[in-house]
């Protein structure tokens, strides 16, 4: 409680999918249509521009950057030589926009999606009714060669995701259910033994990251907060973020820098693009990053 924060960079539209990689925080800025990176000194640069809204990020073993292309429901691949191609098409699995992603040690990826037009339904029925009554989504698995299949069904807006350090457990946020859900991971990428890892309500999980004590930080877009939650649901710490918090990641030289991506509220999922009021906050925390991403 009361841990100090500072602004690392500002002037963003809507940051998501933060990943610590090679000494910089990489992230997607939805409405800039760009993957960007920033150092701990605050120097910001554009890494990749695409003709869509980017979201989840990760790296294959050969150094290729995988990028979720939200509206087109694809995963793009930027090869080490700079070429960009379609790595996987998820239109047959995702019923609406794709969102976050975690990439495993082999280059296999788990990709979430909305499952339905969230903005339109909230506008028509209101947040409470949509949370109580909504279509579920299918979680996608993209094999290292780009082949796709359904990894799990009946997901309530599968969103931020992490893989445990031993590579055997996937944990992801089901935003509209207010829970963190865990699965066992099989060697071929299949999932089994679905279970609730922790309830998070009244907070709702968006982006998440894992620390080496086994706790998970969750960005809570329903409040200006980032929370650290233990398995079972105990809230260990809350950091106030000023604006709605949509994503978080641990990184820095010792893994103890918590990056929190904040932006003006989308007003219940509104479809209008926000102005460049988004920021990245940082705080120093006690337990370092673990697992993937």
Helices and strands as residue ranges (DSSP letters): E 6-12, E 15-21, E 24-29, G 30-32, E 34-38, E 44-49, E 54-59, E 65-69, E 74-78, E 84-89, E 98-103, E 109-113, H 118-125, H 127-132, E 137-142, E 148-155, E 158-163, E 169-174, E 179-185, E 191-199, E 205-210, E 216-220, E 225-229, E 235-240, E 244-251, E 257-263, E 278-284
